[in-house]
Every structure is written in C-alpha cells, then in structure tokens.
C-alpha cells in the first residue's frame, strides 16, 4: 500500500465525519444537513463552494498552481429508507432511514481528498468536487446535469467510486467499457370489479389477473431475449385488498428491469406492454403500464480505465488490483455523468458479510484513506496530462 501520509493522518477525523453522517442519514433531495456539512468543510479549506445544485447538491472548485486539465471527482450523499439493525453506537438516529449503501463513506472519502488538495495545492489544472444528491433511483445526477453542472463547471474527465463489501479489503476493481446495467422501474395498475368474496362470479378479479401477469413477465427474458444477451425482470411489489371477504377492485404490481443496451431496453418494454394487454383482454380488466428509465447503462471509457488501472496499482499494489471481465446487473446514476463527460467508475473492497441495501450493512472505516488517496491521485495525475 502506498497511501498519502497526509491523508492517513486524517484517518481519525475522517472516521468521525463518516460516523456523524451515518448517524444522521437523509433521503434523496433531503440532504440538507449533509450538504451543509460538506459545504462548510470545503469553505473552511479555502475551496470555492457552490450550493443547491440539483436541489441539495454541492460543487467545490479548486485551482492548482500550474495549467492543466479539469478533472471532476464525484461522491453521492443520500441514504435509503431502511430501518438500521446494526446496533452500532453511531447507528442511525432517524427512524426508517439508513446509510445502507455506503454513501456516507463515499462523501467522506471525497472530503478527505478535497482537504489534502486544498492544503497542498501542488497540482496542475483544476479539480471539481461533485457531491451529488439522490443517487438511489431519484435522479440526482440528472438533476445536477439539468441545472448545467458541466456547463457551469466544465470537466475534461470525471471519476467516481463505490465501496464493495465482501470483496478482499482494499481490493480495487474496474471494468473497462460497459460496467453496470441500465434500469427501468415499472408500475402496473390492474383495474377490475370488486365483489363479495363469496360471490367471485360477480367480480373481475384483479388479483387473479395480477398473479397471471407476474408469471407471464418471467417469460420476457427466458423467451424473448437471445440466450447470449443478459437482462433481468423482477417484480418486487404487489399491493391489493384489505379484507378477508372482499375481492378488491384493483391491484398494483411494480418492479424493475435491468439491461446492457438500449435495444434490449426497448424490447423488454415492448414485451411488458404486450403481455399486459393480453392479460387485460383475457381477464376482462383494464391494465395501465407506466415504465420509466431510472438509470442509463454505465460505460467506462476504455482508455481512461486502463490509465486508472496503472494509477491504482501504484496506490494499492498489483496484488490488490483487478480488472473486471463482466458487468454488474446493479445500476448507478453516475452513468448519466459518464454520458456527458468521459471518465471511469471503480470499486474498493472492504470487510463485512452484509451486502449493500441490507439493514445489517456496515461500512469499513479502514478504507477511508484508501479511497481518499485514490481520488487525490486521480486529480494530481490526470489533470497534469
């Protein structure tokens, strides 16, 4: 390991910041306290700070001591609607909200890099620190982009990272090219006719139609896609009824689809709508389908990924670096920033048996100086090229 000594010296302070953010999680577009802390710290380090970009987003701008490129570094700030079950002394103090994805760690890592660069200022070009709200399916990246993120703060390259529980500690990985799936969310409302539970012949039962549709949706991937293409269609919610003896008038199912190309995205949408129309005709109900894109396909720039690989090996050692050979079906809205500016997204492994989005998830504070060093080195080396 070849960490920046100055950042290693911040470890206790970074841990305190991370645990404070963890104890006070905020959902997407509600990160008022979090963004306030971020902005105040950036300002205290003499970094030009801009607030309320994409509602609660924060951007810091820091110029080096010689000409060079402009490099963007991005971290997400939002938490998830999960009741924490870790029993840690710094567990969430907000009922039903938890940093179960490590965004508190991402924010802290970027703060560590910003402090170091703000104190040394020994780099070329300009660094843009992007603290993004609402990554968890609410469109925080798109909100910042819609408010002119890269028009106001033009970047030649942009980089982001994510923690990876269950991977070897300090292992850094990057997947050149397509690295993460795009995602749609869907809501399907089935409107039938309710009746007494003892007289089903008088109903147009939406629950029967809904369960038939759930089963039919399982054929979208298995019977519509080329076997060599990858995709996921998952129904994750069913809502209907409130009594034992009443057949309800409607039902709602919801879920997500994941894919690695817009062609497959279109095909999945067409099949969902066609199956819904068939169920409507077959069961005598109305079916309304709402499908919306939430995440684009995340595609790392091939050249920048390989350049990052060389940099990462210099920080964590060749034994702790790996190149991914297959994309993840998870999704990440940093994809939208990569559509606007070339860049790369990588992961840092850490200890822990609970996976992301789990009420028992714990972030390993030992990787804070690792992530902060990687981000700082990206700024120092990429801006000078």
C-alpha positions in Angstrom: 0.0 0.0 0.0 1.3 3.4 -0.9 -1.2 5.8 0.7 -0.7 9.5 1.0 0.8 10.1 4.5 -1.0 13.4 5.0 -4.4 11.7 4.2 -3.5 8.8 6.6 -3.0 11.4 9.3 -6.6 12.5 8.8 -8.0 9.0 9.4 -9.5 9.6 12.9 -11.1 12.9 11.7 -12.5 11.2 8.6 -13.9 8.4 10.7 -15.6 10.9 12.9 -17.1 12.7 9.9 -18.3 9.4 8.4 -19.9 8.2 11.6 -21.6 11.5 12.2 -23.1 11.4 8.7 -24.1 7.8 9.3 -25.9 8.7 12.5 -27.9 11.4 10.6 -28.9 9.9 7.3 -31.0 11.8 4.8 -33.0 10.6 1.9 -32.6 11.8 -1.7 -33.1 15.5 -2.2 -33.4 15.9 1.6 -29.7 16.0 2.3 -29.9 19.5 3.9 -27.7 18.7 6.9 -25.3 16.6 4.9 -24.8 19.1 2.2 -24.4 21.9 4.8 -21.6 20.0 6.5 -19.9 19.3 3.1 -20.1 22.9 2.0 -18.9 24.3 5.4 -15.8 22.0 5.3 -15.0 22.9 1.7 -15.2 26.5 2.5 -13.0 26.0 5.6 -10.3 24.6 3.4 -10.4 27.6 1.0 -12.2 25.8 -1.8 -14.7 27.8 -3.9 -18.1 26.3 -3.0 -21.4 26.3 -4.8 -24.6 25.1 -3.0 -28.0 23.9 -4.1 -27.1 22.5 -7.5 -29.7 19.8 -8.3 -31.6 20.9 -5.2 -29.2 19.7 -2.4 -26.0 19.1 -4.5 -22.7 20.8 -3.7 -19.8 21.6 -6.0 -16.3 22.7 -5.0 -13.8 24.2 -7.4 -10.1 24.2 -6.7 -7.4 25.5 -9.0 -3.9 24.1 -8.9 -0.6 26.0 -9.1 0.0 25.5 -12.9 -2.0 25.0 -16.1 -3.7 21.7 -16.8 -6.9 19.9 -17.5 -10.1 20.0 -15.3 -10.9 16.7 -13.5 -14.2 16.0 -11.8 -14.5 13.8 -8.7 -18.0 12.7 -7.7 -19.5 11.2 -4.5 -23.1 10.6 -3.6 -24.7 11.7 -0.3 -28.2 10.1 0.1 -29.3 7.3 2.3 -32.0 4.6 2.0 -35.5 4.0 3.5 -34.3 1.1 5.7 -34.5 0.6 9.4 -31.0 0.0 10.7 -30.3 -3.2 12.6 -26.5 -2.9 13.3 -26.7 -1.8 16.9 -23.6 0.3 16.4 -23.0 3.2 18.8 -23.3 5.6 15.8 -26.4 3.9 14.3 -29.0 6.0 12.5 -30.9 8.4 14.7 -33.5 8.8 12.0 -36.2 6.2 12.2 -36.6 4.2 8.9 -33.6 5.8 7.2 -30.1 4.3 7.0 -26.8 4.7 5.1 -27.1 1.1 3.9 -25.1 1.7 0.7 -22.0 3.5 2.0 -22.7 6.9 0.6 -21.6 8.4 3.9 -18.2 6.7 3.2 -18.1 8.0 -0.4 -18.8 11.5 0.8 -16.1 11.3 3.4 -13.5 9.9 1.0 -14.1 12.8 -1.3 -13.9 15.2 1.6 -10.5 13.7 2.5 -9.2 14.2 -1.0 -10.5 17.7 -1.1 -8.8 18.6 2.2 -5.5 17.2 1.1 -5.6 19.0 -2.3 -6.8 22.2 -0.6 -3.9 22.2 1.8 -1.2 21.2 -0.7 -2.4 22.9 -4.0 0.5 21.2 -5.7 -1.2 20.0 -8.8 -1.9 21.1 -12.4 -5.3 22.3 -13.7 -8.5 22.4 -11.8 -10.4 19.9 -9.6 -14.2 19.9 -9.4 -15.6 18.2 -6.4 -19.1 17.0 -7.1 -21.3 16.0 -4.1 -24.4 14.6 -5.6 -27.8 14.1 -4.0 -30.4 11.4 -4.7 -28.5 8.6 -6.3 -30.9 5.9 -5.1 -33.3 6.0 -8.0 -34.4 9.6 -7.7 -32.3 11.1 -10.5 -29.8 13.2 -8.6 -27.3 13.1 -11.3 -29.8 14.2 -13.9 -31.0 17.0 -11.6 -27.4 18.3 -11.4 -26.9 17.9 -15.2 -30.2 19.7 -15.9 -29.0 22.7 -13.9 -25.9 22.9 -16.0 -23.4 21.0 -14.0 -20.8 20.6 -16.8 -21.7 23.9 -18.5 -21.0 25.8 -15.3 -18.1 23.6 -14.3 -16.7 22.1 -17.5 -14.7 18.9 -16.9 -12.3 17.0 -19.3 -12.8 13.8 -17.3 -14.9 12.7 -14.3 -14.4 9.8 -11.8 -16.5 8.1 -9.1 -16.2 5.2 -6.8 -18.2 2.7 -4.7 -17.4 0.6 -1.7 -17.7 -3.2 -2.2 -18.5 -5.3 0.9 -17.5 -8.9 0.8 -14.6 -8.3 -1.5 -11.0 -8.5 -0.2 -10.2 -5.5 1.8 -8.5 -2.7 -0.2 -9.0 -4.5 -3.5 -9.7 -2.0 -6.2 -11.5 -3.2 -9.4 -12.6 -1.5 -12.6 -14.4 -2.9 -15.6 -13.5 -1.1 -18.8 -16.4 -0.5 -21.2 -19.9 -1.5 -20.1 -19.6 -1.9 -16.4 -23.1 -1.7 -14.9 -26.7 -2.2 -16.2 -29.2 0.4 -17.1 -32.5 0.1 -15.2 -36.2 0.9 -15.7 -38.8 0.9 -12.9 -42.3 -0.1 -13.8 -45.7 0.3 -12.1 -48.7 -1.6 -13.5 -52.2 -0.9 -12.2 -54.9 -3.5 -12.9 -58.5 -2.3 -12.5 -61.2 -4.9 -12.3 -64.5 -5.1 -10.4 -64.8 -5.9 -6.8 -67.3 -8.2 -5.2 -68.1 -10.2 -2.1 -65.5 -12.9 -1.5 -68.3 -15.4 -1.5 -69.6 -14.4 -5.0 -66.5 -14.3 -7.2 -68.6 -14.7 -10.4 -69.7 -11.1 -9.9 -66.1 -9.8 -10.0 -63.4 -9.1 -12.5 -60.8 -10.3 -10.1 -57.6 -8.0 -10.3 -55.6 -10.3 -8.0 -56.0 -13.3 -10.3 -55.1 -11.1 -13.3 -52.1 -9.7 -11.4 -50.7 -13.0 -10.4 -51.1 -14.3 -14.0 -49.2 -11.2 -15.2 -46.4 -11.7 -12.7 -46.0 -15.2 -14.0 -46.1 -14.1 -17.6 -43.4 -11.5 -17.0 -41.0 -14.3 -16.2 -41.0 -15.2 -19.9 -39.7 -11.8 -21.0 -36.1 -12.8 -20.5 -36.3 -16.5 -21.0 -38.5 -16.5 -24.1 -37.9 -13.0 -25.8 -34.2 -12.4 -25.5 -31.3 -14.1 -27.3 -29.8 -16.5 -24.8 -26.4 -14.7 -25.2 -27.9 -11.4 -24.1 -28.3 -10.6 -20.4 -31.2 -8.9 -18.7 -33.3 -9.1 -15.5 -37.0 -8.5 -15.0 -38.1 -8.6 -11.3 -41.5 -8.0 -9.8 -40.8 -6.6 -6.4 -44.2 -5.3 -5.1 -47.8 -6.5 -5.2 -50.5 -4.4 -3.5 -54.2 -5.2 -3.3 -57.0 -5.7 -1.0 -57.7 -5.0 2.7 -60.2 -7.6 3.9 -60.6 -11.4 4.0 -64.1 -11.4 2.5 -63.8 -8.8 -0.2 -62.4 -9.2 -3.7 -60.8 -5.8 -4.3 -61.4 -3.6 -7.3 -57.8 -3.1 -8.2 -54.3 -4.3 -7.8 -50.8 -2.8 -8.4 -47.6 -4.6 -9.2 -44.2 -2.9 -9.5 -40.7 -3.8 -10.2 -37.5 -3.3 -12.2 -35.8 -4.4 -15.3 -32.0 -4.3 -16.0 -30.2 -4.4 -19.3 -27.0 -3.6 -21.0 -28.2 -1.8 -24.2 -31.0 0.5 -25.2 -32.0 -2.1 -27.8 -32.7 -4.6 -25.0 -34.4 -1.9 -23.0 -36.9 -1.3 -25.9 -37.5 -5.0 -26.3 -38.3 -5.5 -22.6 -40.7 -2.6 -22.6 -42.5 -3.8 -25.7 -42.9 -7.3 -24.2 -44.2 -6.0 -20.8 -46.8 -3.9 -22.6 -47.8 -6.7 -24.9 -48.2 -9.2 -22.0 -50.2 -6.6 -20.0 -52.5 -6.1 -23.0 -53.0 -9.8 -23.3 -53.9 -10.2 -19.6 -56.3 -7.3 -19.9 -58.1 -9.0 -22.8 -58.1 -12.4 -21.3 -59.3 -11.5 -17.8 -61.7 -8.6 -18.7 -59.8 -6.0 -16.7 -58.0 -2.7 -17.5 -54.2 -2.7 -17.3 -52.3 0.6 -17.3 -48.5 0.3 -17.6 -46.0 3.0 -16.6 -42.4 2.3 -17.4 -39.6 4.9 -16.8 -35.9 4.9 -17.3 -34.1 5.4 -14.0 -30.5 4.6 -14.8 -28.6 4.6 -18.0 -26.1 1.9 -18.9 -22.8 2.8 -17.1 -19.9 2.6 -19.6 -16.4 3.3 -18.5 -14.1 4.9 -21.0 -11.7 2.1 -22.1 -8.5 4.2 -22.3 -9.2 6.1 -19.0 -10.0 2.8 -17.3 -6.6 1.4 -18.3 -4.9 4.6 -17.3 -6.6 4.4 -13.9 -5.5 0.8 -13.6 -1.9 1.8 -13.7 -2.5 4.6 -11.1 -4.4 2.2 -8.8 -1.7 -0.4 -8.8 0.7 2.3 -7.7 -1.5 3.0 -4.7 -2.8 -0.4 -3.5 -0.2 -2.7 -5.2 -0.7 -5.0 -8.1 -1.8 -7.8 -5.7 -4.8 -5.6 -4.7 -6.0 -4.6 -8.1 -8.2 -6.4 -10.6 -9.9 -5.7 -13.9 -13.5 -6.9 -14.1 -14.3 -9.1 -17.1 -18.1 -9.0 -16.8 -20.5 -6.1 -16.0 -22.8 -5.9 -12.9 -26.5 -6.1 -13.1 -26.6 -3.4 -10.4 -27.1 0.2 -11.6 -25.7 3.6 -10.8 -26.7 7.1 -11.9 -23.1 8.1 -12.3 -23.8 6.6 -15.8 -25.5 9.9 -16.7 -22.4 11.9 -15.9 -20.3 9.5 -18.0 -22.6 10.1 -20.9 -21.8 13.8 -20.7 -18.1 13.5 -19.9 -15.6 10.6 -20.4 -14.4 9.0 -17.2 -14.4 5.9 -15.1 -16.1 4.3 -12.1 -14.3 1.9 -9.8 -14.9 -0.1 -6.5 -12.9 -0.5 -3.3 -13.4 -3.8 -1.4 -13.8 -4.0 2.4 -14.7 -6.4 5.2 -18.3 -7.2 6.0 -20.7 -10.0 5.4 -23.9 -7.9 4.9 -24.3 -6.7 1.4 -25.4 -3.3 0.2 -29.0 -2.2 0.8 -29.2 -4.5 3.9 -30.3 -3.4 7.3 -27.2 -5.1 8.8 -24.7 -3.4 6.4 -21.6 -1.9 8.0 -19.1 0.3 6.3 -15.4 -0.4 7.0 -13.7 2.9 8.0 -10.3 1.4 7.3 -10.8 2.1 3.6 -11.5 5.8 4.0 -7.8 6.8 3.4 -7.6 4.3 0.6 -10.5 5.9 -1.3 -9.3 9.4 -0.5 -5.8 8.7 -1.7 -7.1 7.2 -5.0 -9.3 10.3 -5.6 -6.5 12.7 -4.8 -4.0 10.8 -7.1 -6.5 10.9 -9.9 -6.7 14.7 -9.6 -3.0 15.1 -9.4 -2.0 12.9 -12.3 -4.9 13.2 -14.7 -5.0 17.0 -14.7 -1.3 17.1 -15.5 -1.6 15.1 -18.7 
